[in-house]
Amino acid sequence: MKPILYSFRRCPYAMRGRMALHIASIETEHREILLRDKPKAMLDVSPKGTVPVLILPNGDVIDESLDVMHWALGQNDPENWLAGDESLSKSLLSENDGDFKFNLDRYKYASRYDADAKRGDTNPEHQRAAEKFIQTLETQLTKSPYLLGEYRTLTDIAIFPFIRQFANTDKTSWENNDYPNTRNWLARHLSSDLFQAIMVKHPLWAE
Ligand SMILES: N[C@@H](CCC(=O)N[C@@H](CS)C(=O)NCC(=O)O)C(=O)O
């Protein structure tokens, strides 16, 4: 029996989970969902209602993306994604999932957070605040091609889907920013076989 994965194609948390499962060669029963219409079967096992949700054959439920990554790599870690500077990894991941994500959402979806903003508006203040993290990444990527060194690790894979969202919010501004190493790092991830493989489209799962 394969593990069941509830997922949403464009969700950065689901992307990082899918990439770890893919690199670990773990096949899943993929259940593509809509965030605005979550299946009851998913909410029954994980009432907090976020993706990804992984259900193991023994019934265990893993519903945090970093836990999905760690579980998958615990089974099989062919590229050694769990290697590298643990404290640097921790601090980058907590800044990504914390302040950066906070500012990214307010930059990208200004109207959800500010009653005066129109749909489609972006917020330059939050763009600038989010950019502090891009500067941190740039400092690392000036020293080495990937965040922890010569090879991609969990840290790169867990972070780049969020930088992709930031970049896509205003492509012209991204292409003209002062972070050439981060631009190049993102472009390498986006064109990787790994990313292509996990972005294949799945039909919606019907209960
Ligand atoms: N901390 C969670 C966050 C997951 C998350 O927030 N996913 C978003 C989609 S990108 C979600 O499911 N949101 C619920 C909703 O929009 O209703 C994780 O790392 O798995």
The ligand as an ORCA input file, in Angstrom:
! r2SCAN-3c Opt
* xyz 0 1
  N       3.041     24.802      8.387
  C       2.328     24.149      7.309
  C       1.749     25.188      6.388
  C       1.039     24.610      5.192
  C       0.122     25.639      4.527
  O      -0.175     26.701      5.099
  N      -0.364     25.336      3.316
  C      -1.324     26.221      2.720
  C      -1.325     26.207      1.218
  S       0.166     26.839      0.520
  C      -2.702     25.766      3.118
  O      -3.012     24.607      3.063
  N      -3.553     26.715      3.539
  C      -4.893     26.417      3.924
  C      -5.894     27.238      3.192
  O      -5.510     28.066      2.360
  O      -7.073     27.016      3.437
  C       3.298     23.210      6.598
  O       4.509     23.493      6.612
  O       2.878     22.177      6.057
*
